[in-house]
Amino acid sequence: MRSKIKEVIDGSNSILLLTHETPDGDAIGSVLGFYHYLNSINKNVDMVILDIPKAFDFLPFINRIVDNV
């Protein structure tokens, strides 16, 4: 499974990261962490998370999340 995921990532130029509805800290943190990793390997990454609680405004890269579509 891991090699298949790596193969898909390596073969992708643009990646969209999403969470489940009403995201909690784990969901938001996971998206932000994966965003950081994908940027480090030069992928174009977009994040869409609706209804982000203001309590998470301090997190790095939070301002790069699109919260409306």
TAZILIN-V705620 format. One record per residue. N is the residue number from 1. RES is the residue in one letter. SS is DSSP state (H for helix, E for strand, C for the rest). PHI is phi in degrees with one decimal (999 if undefined). PSI is psi in radians with two decimals (NA if undefined). Layout:
<<N/RES/SS/PHI/PSI> <N/RES/SS/PHI/PSI>>
//
This chain:
<<1/M/C/999/-0.79> <2/R/H/-59.9/-0.72> <3/S/H/-68.5/-0.54> <4/K/H/-67.7/-0.75> <5/I/H/-62.5/-0.79> <6/K/H/-61.6/-0.69> <7/E/H/-62.8/-0.75> <8/V/H/-65.3/-0.76> <9/I/H/-63.7/-0.83> <10/D/H/-60.8/-0.58> <11/G/C/-86.4/0.04> <12/S/C/-108.4/2.47> <13/N/C/-98.1/-0.66> <14/S/E/-121.4/2.38> <15/I/E/-133.7/2.37> <16/L/E/-108.9/2.23> <17/L/E/-109.2/2.33> <18/L/E/-132.0/2.91> <19/T/C/-124.2/3.11> <20/H/C/-75.7/2.96> <21/E/C/-63.0/2.63> <22/T/C/47.4/1.17> <23/P/C/-66.7/2.50> <24/D/C/-100.3/-3.10> <25/G/H/-60.1/-0.64> <26/D/H/-63.1/-0.76> <27/A/H/-65.9/-0.80> <28/I/H/-65.9/-0.78> <29/G/H/-62.0/-0.67> <30/S/H/-64.6/-0.79> <31/V/H/-62.8/-0.79> <32/L/H/-64.9/-0.70> <33/G/H/-64.5/-0.76> <34/F/H/-67.6/-0.65> <35/Y/H/-57.7/-0.83> <36/H/H/-59.8/-0.80> <37/Y/H/-62.0/-0.85> <38/L/H/-62.9/-0.65> <39/N/H/-62.2/-0.66> <40/S/H/-66.8/-0.35> <41/I/C/-107.7/0.41> <42/N/C/62.6/0.70> <43/K/C/-97.0/2.58> <44/N/E/-83.8/2.08> <45/V/E/-125.8/2.32> <46/D/E/-117.7/2.54> <47/M/E/-124.2/2.34> <48/V/E/-126.9/2.05> <49/I/C/-136.7/2.10> <50/L/C/-88.4/2.54> <51/D/C/57.8/0.98> <52/I/C/-76.6/2.16> <53/P/C/-61.9/2.43> <54/K/H/-60.0/-0.37> <55/A/H/-60.9/-0.31> <56/F/H/-100.0/0.13> <57/D/C/-60.9/-0.35> <58/F/C/-80.0/-0.22> <59/L/C/-70.7/2.46> <60/P/C/-59.2/2.47> <61/F/C/70.8/0.04> <62/I/H/-59.9/-0.53> <63/N/H/-72.5/-0.15> <64/R/H/-92.8/-0.02> <65/I/E/-84.4/2.32> <66/V/E/-88.2/2.22> <67/D/C/-114.0/0.24> <68/N/C/-148.9/2.55> <69/V/C/-132.5/NA>>
//
